[in-house]
C-alpha cells in the first residue's frame, strides 16, 4: 500500500539489489514506466528499494 494517497506504487521482483538498481537504467524502465507515469507526477520520482528476508 502506498505511504501517501497520492503515491503510485510499481512493484517488481529481482534476485538482487544490484539487478534492481540496474533496471533503472534500462530502456524499458525509462520508456515504459517513467514515461507512462509522467502525467501523474510533478517532479522527479521518489524511488525506493526494499529487500525481504
PQR file of N, CA, C, O and H, with PARSE charges and radii, in Angstrom:
ATOM      1  N   UNK A   1       0.845  -1.170   0.000 -0.4000 1.5000
ATOM      2  CA  UNK A   1       0.000   0.000   0.000 -0.0000 2.0000
ATOM      3  C   UNK A   1       0.892   1.236   0.000  0.5500 1.7000
ATOM      4  O   UNK A   1       1.850   1.305   0.771 -0.5500 1.4000
ATOM      5  N   UNK A   2       0.592   2.208  -0.852 -0.4000 1.5000
ATOM      6  CA  UNK A   2       1.386   3.429  -0.875 -0.0000 2.0000
ATOM      7  C   UNK A   2       1.351   4.152   0.472  0.5500 1.7000
ATOM      8  O   UNK A   2       0.385   4.046   1.229 -0.5500 1.4000
ATOM      9  H   UNK A   2      -0.185   2.151  -1.479  0.4000 1.0000
ATOM     10  N   UNK A   3       2.415   4.878   0.748 -0.4000 1.5000
ATOM     11  CA  UNK A   3       2.524   5.605   2.004 -0.0000 2.0000
ATOM     12  C   UNK A   3       1.539   6.765   2.037  0.5500 1.7000
ATOM     13  O   UNK A   3       0.886   6.992   3.056 -0.5500 1.4000
ATOM     14  H   UNK A   3       3.200   4.963   0.134  0.4000 1.0000
ATOM     15  N   UNK A   4       1.425   7.498   0.940 -0.4000 1.5000
ATOM     16  CA  UNK A   4       0.503   8.629   0.860 -0.0000 2.0000
ATOM     17  C   UNK A   4      -0.547   8.335  -0.195  0.5500 1.7000
ATOM     18  O   UNK A   4      -0.290   7.564  -1.120 -0.5500 1.4000
ATOM     19  H   UNK A   4       1.955   7.314   0.113  0.4000 1.0000
ATOM     20  N   UNK A   5      -1.694   8.917  -0.078 -0.4000 1.5000
ATOM     21  CA  UNK A   5      -2.789   8.678  -1.018 -0.0000 2.0000
ATOM     22  C   UNK A   5      -2.412   9.068  -2.446  0.5500 1.7000
ATOM     23  O   UNK A   5      -2.921   8.476  -3.398 -0.5500 1.4000
ATOM     24  H   UNK A   5      -1.903   9.543   0.673  0.4000 1.0000
ATOM     25  N   UNK A   6      -1.537  10.046  -2.610 -0.4000 1.5000
ATOM     26  CA  UNK A   6      -1.157  10.500  -3.952 -0.0000 2.0000
ATOM     27  C   UNK A   6      -0.032   9.653  -4.565  0.5500 1.7000
ATOM     28  O   UNK A   6       0.325   9.862  -5.724 -0.5500 1.4000
ATOM     29  H   UNK A   6      -1.124  10.527  -1.837  0.4000 1.0000
ATOM     30  N   UNK A   7       0.523   8.716  -3.817 -0.4000 1.5000
ATOM     31  CA  UNK A   7       1.621   7.888  -4.314 -0.0000 2.0000
ATOM     32  C   UNK A   7       1.138   6.852  -5.330  0.5500 1.7000
ATOM     33  O   UNK A   7      -0.009   6.406  -5.296 -0.5500 1.4000
ATOM     34  H   UNK A   7       0.233   8.546  -2.875  0.4000 1.0000
ATOM     35  N   UNK A   8       2.037   6.489  -6.221 -0.4000 1.5000
ATOM     36  CA  UNK A   8       1.813   5.396  -7.163 -0.0000 2.0000
ATOM     37  C   UNK A   8       2.861   4.342  -6.844  0.5500 1.7000
ATOM     38  O   UNK A   8       4.046   4.653  -6.722 -0.5500 1.4000
ATOM     39  H   UNK A   8       2.969   6.851  -6.249  0.4000 1.0000
ATOM     40  N   UNK A   9       2.429   3.115  -6.711 -0.4000 1.5000
ATOM     41  CA  UNK A   9       3.346   2.043  -6.364 -0.0000 2.0000
ATOM     42  C   UNK A   9       3.485   1.101  -7.542  0.5500 1.7000
ATOM     43  O   UNK A   9       2.494   0.600  -8.075 -0.5500 1.4000
ATOM     44  H   UNK A   9       1.467   2.863  -6.810  0.4000 1.0000
ATOM     45  N   UNK A  10       4.735   0.863  -7.947 -0.4000 1.5000
ATOM     46  CA  UNK A  10       5.038  -0.083  -9.022 -0.0000 2.0000
ATOM     47  C   UNK A  10       5.919  -1.162  -8.404  0.5500 1.7000
ATOM     48  O   UNK A  10       7.004  -0.872  -7.899 -0.5500 1.4000
ATOM     49  H   UNK A  10       5.539   1.270  -7.515  0.4000 1.0000
ATOM     50  N   UNK A  11       5.457  -2.388  -8.443 -0.4000 1.5000
ATOM     51  CA  UNK A  11       6.187  -3.485  -7.817 -0.0000 2.0000
ATOM     52  C   UNK A  11       6.876  -4.352  -8.863  0.5500 1.7000
ATOM     53  O   UNK A  11       6.292  -4.696  -9.891 -0.5500 1.4000
ATOM     54  H   UNK A  11       4.576  -2.624  -8.853  0.4000 1.0000
ATOM     55  N   UNK A  12       8.111  -4.694  -8.585 -0.4000 1.5000
ATOM     56  CA  UNK A  12       8.880  -5.604  -9.422 -0.0000 2.0000
ATOM     57  C   UNK A  12       9.642  -6.527  -8.484  0.5500 1.7000
ATOM     58  O   UNK A  12       9.936  -6.159  -7.346 -0.5500 1.4000
ATOM     59  H   UNK A  12       8.586  -4.414  -7.750  0.4000 1.0000
ATOM     60  N   UNK A  13       9.955  -7.704  -8.950 -0.4000 1.5000
ATOM     61  CA  UNK A  13      10.756  -8.635  -8.164 -0.0000 2.0000
ATOM     62  C   UNK A  13      12.097  -8.867  -8.848  0.5500 1.7000
ATOM     63  O   UNK A  13      12.151  -9.103 -10.055 -0.5500 1.4000
ATOM     64  H   UNK A  13       9.716  -8.003  -9.874  0.4000 1.0000
ATOM     65  N   UNK A  14      13.171  -8.802  -8.082 -0.4000 1.5000
ATOM     66  CA  UNK A  14      14.519  -9.025  -8.599 -0.0000 2.0000
ATOM     67  C   UNK A  14      15.254  -9.973  -7.670  0.5500 1.7000
ATOM     68  O   UNK A  14      14.897 -10.109  -6.500 -0.5500 1.4000
ATOM     69  H   UNK A  14      13.128  -8.610  -7.101  0.4000 1.0000
ATOM     70  N   UNK A  15      16.276 -10.626  -8.191 -0.4000 1.5000
ATOM     71  CA  UNK A  15      17.028 -11.581  -7.377 -0.0000 2.0000
ATOM     72  C   UNK A  15      18.157 -10.938  -6.585  0.5500 1.7000
ATOM     73  O   UNK A  15      18.780 -11.596  -5.752 -0.5500 1.4000
ATOM     74  H   UNK A  15      16.566 -10.517  -9.141  0.4000 1.0000
ATOM     75  N   UNK A  16      18.430  -9.652  -6.837 -0.4000 1.5000
ATOM     76  CA  UNK A  16      19.455  -8.950  -6.063 -0.0000 2.0000
ATOM     77  C   UNK A  16      19.201  -7.451  -6.126  0.5500 1.7000
ATOM     78  O   UNK A  16      18.514  -6.963  -7.024 -0.5500 1.4000
ATOM     79  H   UNK A  16      17.924  -9.117  -7.514  0.4000 1.0000
ATOM     80  N   UNK A  17      19.757  -6.734  -5.171 -0.4000 1.5000
ATOM     81  CA  UNK A  17      19.636  -5.281  -5.151 -0.0000 2.0000
ATOM     82  C   UNK A  17      20.360  -4.675  -6.355  0.5500 1.7000
ATOM     83  O   UNK A  17      19.915  -3.669  -6.908 -0.5500 1.4000
ATOM     84  H   UNK A  17      20.314  -7.131  -4.442  0.4000 1.0000
ATOM     85  N   UNK A  18      21.458  -5.280  -6.751 -0.4000 1.5000
ATOM     86  CA  UNK A  18      22.210  -4.789  -7.903 -0.0000 2.0000
ATOM     87  C   UNK A  18      21.365  -4.854  -9.182  0.5500 1.7000
ATOM     88  O   UNK A  18      21.378  -3.921  -9.985 -0.5500 1.4000
ATOM     89  H   UNK A  18      21.819  -6.097  -6.302  0.4000 1.0000
ATOM     90  N   UNK A  19      20.635  -5.951  -9.366 -0.4000 1.5000
ATOM     91  CA  UNK A  19      19.774  -6.087 -10.541 -0.0000 2.0000
ATOM     92  C   UNK A  19      18.618  -5.089 -10.491  0.5500 1.7000
ATOM     93  O   UNK A  19      18.217  -4.549 -11.522 -0.5500 1.4000
ATOM     94  H   UNK A  19      20.624  -6.709  -8.714  0.4000 1.0000
ATOM     95  N   UNK A  20      18.089  -4.849  -9.308 -0.4000 1.5000
ATOM     96  CA  UNK A  20      17.007  -3.877  -9.158 -0.0000 2.0000
ATOM     97  C   UNK A  20      17.484  -2.490  -9.552  0.5500 1.7000
ATOM     98  O   UNK A  20      16.795  -1.783 -10.287 -0.5500 1.4000
ATOM     99  H   UNK A  20      18.415  -5.288  -8.470  0.4000 1.0000
ATOM    100  N   UNK A  21      18.639  -2.098  -9.078 -0.4000 1.5000
ATOM    101  CA  UNK A  21      19.179  -0.765  -9.393 -0.0000 2.0000
ATOM    102  C   UNK A  21      19.574  -0.664 -10.860  0.5500 1.7000
ATOM    103  O   UNK A  21      19.413   0.395 -11.466 -0.5500 1.4000
ATOM    104  H   UNK A  21      19.199  -2.672  -8.480  0.4000 1.0000
ATOM    105  N   UNK A  22      20.085  -1.734 -11.437 -0.4000 1.5000
ATOM    106  CA  UNK A  22      20.456  -1.727 -12.857 -0.0000 2.0000
ATOM    107  C   UNK A  22      19.227  -1.564 -13.743  0.5500 1.7000
ATOM    108  O   UNK A  22      19.322  -0.987 -14.827 -0.5500 1.4000
ATOM    109  H   UNK A  22      20.216  -2.594 -10.945  0.4000 1.0000
ATOM    110  N   UNK A  23      18.089  -2.057 -13.304 -0.4000 1.5000
ATOM    111  CA  UNK A  23      16.836  -1.946 -14.049 -0.0000 2.0000
ATOM    112  C   UNK A  23      16.470  -0.482 -14.315  0.5500 1.7000
ATOM    113  O   UNK A  23      15.859  -0.166 -15.336 -0.5500 1.4000
ATOM    114  H   UNK A  23      18.012  -2.526 -12.424  0.4000 1.0000
ATOM    115  N   UNK A  24      16.843   0.398 -13.398 -0.4000 1.5000
ATOM    116  CA  UNK A  24      16.531   1.816 -13.562 -0.0000 2.0000
ATOM    117  C   UNK A  24      17.175   2.423 -14.804  0.5500 1.7000
ATOM    118  O   UNK A  24      16.709   3.440 -15.317 -0.5500 1.4000
ATOM    119  H   UNK A  24      17.339   0.141 -12.569  0.4000 1.0000
ATOM    120  N   UNK A  25      18.243   1.798 -15.284 -0.4000 1.5000
ATOM    121  CA  UNK A  25      18.959   2.307 -16.456 -0.0000 2.0000
ATOM    122  C   UNK A  25      18.465   1.705 -17.772  0.5500 1.7000
ATOM    123  O   UNK A  25      18.933   2.095 -18.842 -0.5500 1.4000
ATOM    124  H   UNK A  25      18.621   0.971 -14.868  0.4000 1.0000
ATOM    125  N   UNK A  26      17.537   0.773 -17.706 -0.4000 1.5000
ATOM    126  CA  UNK A  26      17.100   0.096 -18.924 -0.0000 2.0000
ATOM    127  C   UNK A  26      16.144   0.957 -19.744  0.5500 1.7000
ATOM    128  O   UNK A  26      15.442   1.820 -19.217 -0.5500 1.4000
ATOM    129  H   UNK A  26      17.157   0.456 -16.837  0.4000 1.0000
ATOM    130  N   UNK A  27      16.139   0.699 -21.034 -0.4000 1.5000
ATOM    131  CA  UNK A  27      15.230   1.391 -21.951 -0.0000 2.0000
ATOM    132  C   UNK A  27      13.779   1.112 -21.569  0.5500 1.7000
ATOM    133  O   UNK A  27      12.937   2.008 -21.638 -0.5500 1.4000
ATOM    134  H   UNK A  27      16.709  -0.002 -21.462  0.4000 1.0000
ATOM    135  N   UNK A  28      13.483  -0.116 -21.169 -0.4000 1.5000
ATOM    136  CA  UNK A  28      12.112  -0.460 -20.801 -0.0000 2.0000
ATOM    137  C   UNK A  28      11.639   0.393 -19.622  0.5500 1.7000
ATOM    138  O   UNK A  28      10.527   0.921 -19.647 -0.5500 1.4000
ATOM    139  H   UNK A  28      14.167  -0.843 -21.112  0.4000 1.0000
ATOM    140  N   UNK A  29      12.472   0.531 -18.595 -0.4000 1.5000
ATOM    141  CA  UNK A  29      12.074   1.330 -17.439 -0.0000 2.0000
ATOM    142  C   UNK A  29      11.876   2.790 -17.849  0.5500 1.7000
ATOM    143  O   UNK A  29      10.867   3.402 -17.500 -0.5500 1.4000
ATOM    144  H   UNK A  29      13.375   0.102 -18.575  0.4000 1.0000
ATOM    145  N   UNK A  30      12.824   3.339 -18.577 -0.4000 1.5000
ATOM    146  CA  UNK A  30      12.748   4.742 -18.969 -0.0000 2.0000
ATOM    147  C   UNK A  30      11.568   5.008 -19.907  0.5500 1.7000
ATOM    148  O   UNK A  30      10.843   5.987 -19.731 -0.5500 1.4000
ATOM    149  H   UNK A  30      13.645   2.841 -18.860  0.4000 1.0000
ATOM    150  N   UNK A  31      11.376   4.139 -20.899 -0.4000 1.5000
ATOM    151  CA  UNK A  31      10.335   4.368 -21.913 -0.0000 2.0000
ATOM    152  C   UNK A  31       8.942   3.967 -21.459  0.5500 1.7000
ATOM    153  O   UNK A  31       7.961   4.605 -21.842 -0.5500 1.4000
ATOM    154  H   UNK A  31      11.965   3.344 -21.042  0.4000 1.0000
ATOM    155  N   UNK A  32       8.840   2.926 -20.652 -0.4000 1.5000
ATOM    156  CA  UNK A  32       7.524   2.435 -20.256 -0.0000 2.0000
ATOM    157  C   UNK A  32       7.081   2.954 -18.890  0.5500 1.7000
ATOM    158  O   UNK A  32       6.006   3.541 -18.769 -0.5500 1.4000
ATOM    159  H   UNK A  32       9.637   2.408 -20.340  0.4000 1.0000
ATOM    160  N   UNK A  33       7.886   2.746 -17.882 -0.4000 1.5000
ATOM    161  CA  UNK A  33       7.484   3.105 -16.521 -0.0000 2.0000
ATOM    162  C   UNK A  33       7.562   4.619 -16.303  0.5500 1.7000
ATOM    163  O   UNK A  33       6.565   5.245 -15.945 -0.5500 1.4000
ATOM    164  H   UNK A  33       8.760   2.269 -17.980  0.4000 1.0000
ATOM    165  N   UNK A  34       8.731   5.202 -16.514 -0.4000 1.5000
ATOM    166  CA  UNK A  34       8.898   6.636 -16.271 -0.0000 2.0000
ATOM    167  C   UNK A  34       7.997   7.449 -17.191  0.5500 1.7000
ATOM    168  O   UNK A  34       7.287   8.342 -16.728 -0.5500 1.4000
ATOM    169  H   UNK A  34       9.541   4.694 -16.805  0.4000 1.0000
ATOM    170  N   UNK A  35       8.014   7.154 -18.480 -0.4000 1.5000
ATOM    171  CA  UNK A  35       7.188   7.908 -19.432 -0.0000 2.0000
ATOM    172  C   UNK A  35       5.701   7.692 -19.161  0.5500 1.7000
ATOM    173  O   UNK A  35       4.912   8.632 -19.256 -0.5500 1.4000
ATOM    174  H   UNK A  35       8.591   6.429 -18.857  0.4000 1.0000
ATOM    175  N   UNK A  36       5.318   6.470 -18.827 -0.4000 1.5000
ATOM    176  CA  UNK A  36       3.910   6.174 -18.578 -0.0000 2.0000
ATOM    177  C   UNK A  36       3.354   6.853 -17.340  0.5500 1.7000
ATOM    178  O   UNK A  36       2.174   7.200 -17.293 -0.5500 1.4000
ATOM    179  H   UNK A  36       5.960   5.707 -18.749  0.4000 1.0000
ATOM    180  N   UNK A  37       4.200   7.042 -16.340 -0.4000 1.5000
ATOM    181  CA  UNK A  37       3.749   7.672 -15.095 -0.0000 2.0000
ATOM    182  C   UNK A  37       3.947   9.189 -15.081  0.5500 1.7000
ATOM    183  O   UNK A  37       3.486   9.864 -14.161 -0.5500 1.4000
ATOM    184  H   UNK A  37       5.158   6.760 -16.378  0.4000 1.0000
ATOM    185  N   UNK A  38       4.622   9.720 -16.082 -0.4000 1.5000
ATOM    186  CA  UNK A  38       4.923  11.149 -16.105 -0.0000 2.0000
ATOM    187  C   UNK A  38       3.691  12.043 -15.916  0.5500 1.7000
ATOM    188  O   UNK A  38       3.782  13.032 -15.188 -0.5500 1.4000
ATOM    189  H   UNK A  38       4.996   9.171 -16.830  0.4000 1.0000
ATOM    190  N   UNK A  39       2.546  11.742 -16.536 -0.4000 1.5000
ATOM    191  CA  UNK A  39       1.382  12.608 -16.338 -0.0000 2.0000
ATOM    192  C   UNK A  39       0.870  12.635 -14.893  0.5500 1.7000
ATOM    193  O   UNK A  39       0.107  13.528 -14.525 -0.5500 1.4000
ATOM    194  H   UNK A  39       2.472  10.939 -17.127  0.4000 1.0000
ATOM    195  N   UNK A  40       1.281  11.667 -14.079 -0.4000 1.5000
ATOM    196  CA  UNK A  40       0.768  11.602 -12.702 -0.0000 2.0000
ATOM    197  C   UNK A  40       1.709  12.233 -11.683  0.5500 1.7000
ATOM    198  O   UNK A  40       1.398  12.251 -10.492 -0.5500 1.4000
ATOM    199  H   UNK A  40       1.901  10.941 -14.378  0.4000 1.0000
ATOM    200  N   UNK A  41       2.853  12.750 -12.124 -0.4000 1.5000
ATOM    201  CA  UNK A  41       3.808  13.308 -11.170 -0.0000 2.0000
ATOM    202  C   UNK A  41       4.268  14.699 -11.583  0.5500 1.7000
ATOM    203  O   UNK A  41       4.258  15.042 -12.765 -0.5500 1.4000
ATOM    204  H   UNK A  41       3.106  12.736 -13.092  0.4000 1.0000
ATOM    205  N   UNK A  42       4.667  15.487 -10.607 -0.4000 1.5000
ATOM    206  CA  UNK A  42       5.083  16.860 -10.848 -0.0000 2.0000
ATOM    207  C   UNK A  42       6.598  16.996 -10.961  0.5500 1.7000
ATOM    208  O   UNK A  42       7.075  17.920 -11.620 -0.5500 1.4000
ATOM    209  H   UNK A  42       4.675  15.207  -9.646  0.4000 1.0000
ATOM    210  N   UNK A  43       7.357  16.121 -10.350 -0.4000 1.5000
ATOM    211  CA  UNK A  43       8.817  16.227 -10.350 -0.0000 2.0000
ATOM    212  C   UNK A  43       9.461  14.885 -10.583  0.5500 1.7000
ATOM    213  O   UNK A  43       8.852  13.965 -11.127 -0.5500 1.4000
ATOM    214  H   UNK A  43       6.970  15.370  -9.814  0.4000 1.0000
ATOM    215  N   UNK A  44      10.705  14.791 -10.161 -0.4000 1.5000
ATOM    216  CA  UNK A  44      11.420  13.529 -10.285 -0.0000 2.0000
ATOM    217  C   UNK A  44      10.783  12.481  -9.378  0.5500 1.7000
ATOM    218  O   UNK A  44      10.318  12.806  -8.285 -0.5500 1.4000
ATOM    219  H   UNK A  44      11.200  15.539  -9.719  0.4000 1.0000
ATOM    220  N   UNK A  45      10.758  11.219  -9.827 -0.4000 1.5000
ATOM    221  CA  UNK A  45      10.149  10.175  -8.995 -0.0000 2.0000
ATOM    222  C   UNK A  45      10.968   9.917  -7.738  0.5500 1.7000
ATOM    223  O   UNK A  45      12.191  10.060  -7.740 -0.5500 1.4000
ATOM    224  H   UNK A  45      11.136  10.955 -10.715  0.4000 1.0000
ATOM    225  N   UNK A  46      10.294   9.542  -6.686 -0.4000 1.5000
ATOM    226  CA  UNK A  46      10.928   9.149  -5.436 -0.0000 2.0000
ATOM    227  C   UNK A  46      10.989   7.629  -5.443  0.5500 1.7000
ATOM    228  O   UNK A  46      10.007   6.960  -5.121 -0.5500 1.4000
ATOM    229  H   UNK A  46       9.301   9.425  -6.685  0.4000 1.0000
ATOM    230  N   UNK A  47      12.138   7.090  -5.809 -0.4000 1.5000
ATOM    231  CA  UNK A  47      12.286   5.640  -5.943 -0.0000 2.0000
ATOM    232  C   UNK A  47      12.820   5.056  -4.642  0.5500 1.7000
ATOM    233  O   UNK A  47      13.754   5.582  -4.038 -0.5500 1.4000
ATOM    234  H   UNK A  47      12.936   7.634  -6.070  0.4000 1.0000
ATOM    235  N   UNK A  48      12.200   3.952  -4.227 -0.4000 1.5000
ATOM    236  CA  UNK A  48      12.628   3.280  -3.002 -0.0000 2.0000
ATOM    237  C   UNK A  48      12.794   1.788  -3.273  0.5500 1.7000
ATOM    238  O   UNK A  48      12.020   1.181  -4.014 -0.5500 1.4000
ATOM    239  H   UNK A  48      11.441   3.524  -4.718  0.4000 1.0000
ATOM    240  N   UNK A  49      13.800   1.228  -2.666 -0.4000 1.5000
ATOM    241  CA  UNK A  49      14.072  -0.194  -2.799 -0.0000 2.0000
ATOM    242  C   UNK A  49      13.902  -0.849  -1.446  0.5500 1.7000
ATOM    243  O   UNK A  49      14.314  -0.308  -0.420 -0.5500 1.4000
ATOM    244  H   UNK A  49      14.429   1.721  -2.064  0.4000 1.0000
ATOM    245  N   UNK A  50      13.291  -2.020  -1.458 -0.4000 1.5000
ATOM    246  CA  UNK A  50      13.103  -2.788  -0.233 -0.0000 2.0000
ATOM    247  C   UNK A  50      13.562  -4.215  -0.475  0.5500 1.7000
ATOM    248  O   UNK A  50      13.383  -4.752  -1.568 -0.5500 1.4000
ATOM    249  H   UNK A  50      12.957  -2.460  -2.292  0.4000 1.0000
ATOM    250  N   UNK A  51      14.143  -4.820   0.528 -0.4000 1.5000
ATOM    251  CA  UNK A  51      14.518  -6.224   0.443 -0.0000 2.0000
ATOM    252  C   UNK A  51      13.699  -7.003   1.468  0.5500 1.7000
ATOM    253  O   UNK A  51      13.268  -6.461   2.486 -0.5500 1.4000
ATOM    254  H   UNK A  51      14.288  -4.384   1.416  0.4000 1.0000
ATOM    255  N   UNK A  52      13.497  -8.266   1.180 -0.4000 1.5000
ATOM    256  CA  UNK A  52      12.795  -9.137   2.111 -0.0000 2.0000
ATOM    257  C   UNK A  52      13.697 -10.302   2.462  0.5500 1.7000
ATOM    258  O   UNK A  52      14.491 -10.760   1.640 -0.5500 1.4000
ATOM    259  H   UNK A  52      13.847  -8.707   0.353  0.4000 1.0000
ATOM    260  N   UNK A  53      13.573 -10.763   3.653 -0.4000 1.5000
ATOM    261  CA  UNK A  53      14.429 -11.876   4.108 -0.0000 2.0000
ATOM    262  C   UNK A  53      13.793 -13.188   3.766  0.5500 1.7000
ATOM    263  O   UNK A  53      14.355 -14.242   4.064 -0.5500 1.4000
ATOM    264  H   UNK A  53      12.928 -10.392   4.321  0.4000 1.0000
TER
END
